[in-house]
Amino acid sequence: MSVDVATPEVLIHRARLDANIARMADATASAGIGLRPHVKTHKVLEIARSQLAAGAVGLTVATVGEAEVFVADGATDVLIAYPLWATSEIGRRLQALVERATITVGVDSPEGAANLAQHLGASASRIEAWVEVDSGHHRSGVRPGSVEEDRIADGTGLGLTGVFTFPGHGYLPGQAKDAARQEGEALSSVAARLRAAGHDIRHASGGSSPSVAFSSPDHVTEVRPGVYALGDAQQFELGRCGWDDIALSVATTVVSQRVESRELIANAGSKVLGSDRPAWTTGYGRVLEAQGARVTALSEHHATVRWPDEGRMPALGEQIRLIPNHVCLTMNLLDEVAVVEDDIVVDRWVVAARGRNR
Amino acid sequence: MSVDVATPEVLIHRARLDANIARMADATASAGIGLRPHVKTHKVLEIARSQLAAGAVGLTVATVGEAEVFVADGATDVLIAYPLWATSEIGRRLQALVERATITVGVDSPEGAANLAQHLGASASRIEAWVEVDSGHHRSGVRPGSVEEDRIADGTGLGLTGVFTFPGHGYLPGQAKDAARQEGEALSSVAARLRAAGHDIRHASGGSSPSVAFSSPDHVTEVRPGVYALGDAQQFELGRCGWDDIALSVATTVVSQRVESRELIANAGSKVLGSDRPAWTTGYGRVLEAQGARVTALSEHHATVRWPDEGRMPALGEQIRLIPNHVCLTMNLLDEVAVVEDDIVVDRWVVAARGRNR
C-alpha cells in the first residue's frame, strides 16, 4: 500500500482525526469539563473548526500570531496560554484582537501583568488574565504557597479571572495520573489564594493529552490537550492513544538499505519529523507499516530504520510511513499537508499558523 | 545591549559570518582542496553568493528543491549529496536543472542509479553521478570492500565520475581527526575499486565542519562543510569554532524567572531553536551574553536557562540571545532572518530554501 504523493509528505488520516476529535469531545462532555484544544499542535484552520464544531469551548494558542490566525478565521474565544511580555507592538495587536474575540492571556508575575496593562491601555479592561500555575513541571507559572503567589494576588493592574497550568511532568511513563492530581491541587490552591484577595476566579484550566483522562471536574473547569487530535509515537508509547488512533504519518521512500543488518534509510529526517527524543522513548519514531520497527537515528534528511527480524523488508523505492515522536514539531515544519482517506489524497490543508512564533 | 527586533528573532551577525566564510576559503585554498559548502545549513541566497564569491568550487544541497532554488539564483555547479530515488517528477525536474547547471547526484546502489538513468532518459549522459561512500558514519553509502561496492562498480547506467562521503561520526568530542583519516581511506579505497572497473573517477569529496581541518589533499579533491559559516553551540563545544565566531543567535525576551534557583524562561523554544541535543552536549543551547549559562530544558516556546551563580541575572522583559545546538535546524524554521552589524539590524534575508524537503 502506498499513497500517491511526492515524498517526504505529511499525511493526515482523516477518519482517525475525526474519531480522535469526537472521542475527546465526548469524554470531556461526559466528565462535565470544558475542552479548549491547544491548536499549536496542528496549526490548521480546518482542524480547529472541527474541534469547535464538536463542542470545544474555545481554542488555546501559544503566541499572539497564532491567535490572530484563528480569530481571523472566526474563533471567538482564544486563550494565549503563555506569560506574554508585552511591547508596544504586542499591545497594539492585542488591542485589535479584543475587538473581535474574547482573548485571555497568561500572567505569572505582577511585573508582566503590569507591563501588559500598560501596553493595552484602555483595552486592559477587555482582556481576561489568568494566572499561570506551576503544578510540578517547573517551567513558567507561580508555585502554590510562594512569595510570587502573594505578590500576584496583591494586584497586577489586570483583572484576574482564572488559573491555568500545564502538567508537563505527566509526559513520563506512569506519571500522568499523579500529574493530574498535582494539577488539581495546585490550581485549587492558587485559586483559593486569589479569591481570598478578592479576585473573581471563574476558570481553572488544566490538562495535557497524557493527563487529561485523569483531570477532575472538582478542580478544573476546562482542559487543554493538543496532541490528542493527531497522536504520535510519544502518546502511543505513553499508552495514551492506540496504534490505530495515530492520525499523522510521514510518507517516505526507501533510498538506501543494509540488508544484512535489516536497516534501511528513508528520505525524511529531522527537517520534516522534528528531532524530539525524550530518553524514555524507544527511538526517534515509529513506522506505520511495522509496529516492531524503530527509527534508530535521524539526520536532517535521513531516517535510519531498523526493521524487525521477521517479515519482508521494504525494497529500495518502496514507500513507508514514519510516525514522529512529537507531532507538534512536525506540523511546524511544512506549509501544507495531504489529507487522506483509505490511502487516497482527498484534500490538501495549509498549515495556516506555521512559523507564527511571535 | 539589545537589538531592536520583536522576539523571538533569528539574528545573523554579519561581520562574524563574513569572517567565517573568508577563513574557511583561505584554509581550504592553502591546503589545495576545493570548497563546496553545504548550503542546507543556511538556505539563504545572499550567504551562498558570498561563499561562491570567496572561491567555492560549487554548492552542496540535500534535495532537488534546494538545487532548484540556488540554480535559479545563478549557481552553476551543484552537488545533490543524497542517494536520490527518482520518480517521473524528480526525473523531469533534474532534466530541467541539467539544462542550466552542472548537476551531480549521489548514488549508493545500482538499483538507485538505474532508476535515475531511466527517469532521466536522454539527460542521463548530462548528469554527473558520484558514489556515496560509508566511511564510518553508517548512514547511507557503500562500504569499502563490500558486495555493494562490487555491484555498483559493475555498472549502473550512469557514468560514475566521483566519490563522496559524510564523516558524520566526527560529530563526537575528540573524533574529528580519526573521522577525517577514515574518510580519506574509504574514499581512496572505493575510488580505486571504481577505477579498476574502468570508471573515470575525478572527484573525491569529503569533509564536515568538525573534520574539515583534518582532510588531506592526498585523499580528497574537495570538502563540503556547512555549519562553519554560522557556527553553533555544538561546534563550539566540539572545539571547532571560537565563542566569538558564532554568527547566529536567537533574540529572546525573559518572560518568567525563578530568582532563588537562578533560572529564567526565554520566549523561544524548539519551534525556533530546533531540539537537537546530542548526549555529549552540555544542554539545549547556550547564551551569547553569558558563557556560563545553559539552556537546561526546551519546550516548544519556552527555553529554561540556568544562569551562572555569579553576576546579575537578566530581569523580566530583558533581551537575551540564545545559541542553538544545531544551526541547520534553526534556519529551517523561520522564513526570514535579521542581519545585524554592531547590534543594529542592517538587512533582512529570506530563507529562500526553507522547507524545500523534496
Interface residues (C-beta under 8 A of the other chain):
Chain A: A6 T7 P8 E9 K40 A62 T63 Y82 P83 L84 W85 T87 E89 I90 D108 S109 E111 G112 N115 R139 S140 G141 G168 T253 V254 V255 S256 Q257 I265 N267 A268 S270 K271 V272 G274 S275 D276 A297 S299 E300 H301 H302 T304 L316 G317 C328 L329 N332 L333 L334 D335 G355 N357 R358
Chain B: A6 T7 P8 E9 K40 A62 T63 Y82 P83 L84 W85 T87 E89 I90 D108 S109 E111 G112 N115 R139 S140 G141 G168 T253 V254 V255 S256 Q257 I265 N267 A268 S270 K271 V272 G274 S275 D276 A297 S299 E300 H301 H302 T304 L316 G317 C328 L329 N332 L333 L334 D335 G355 N357 R358
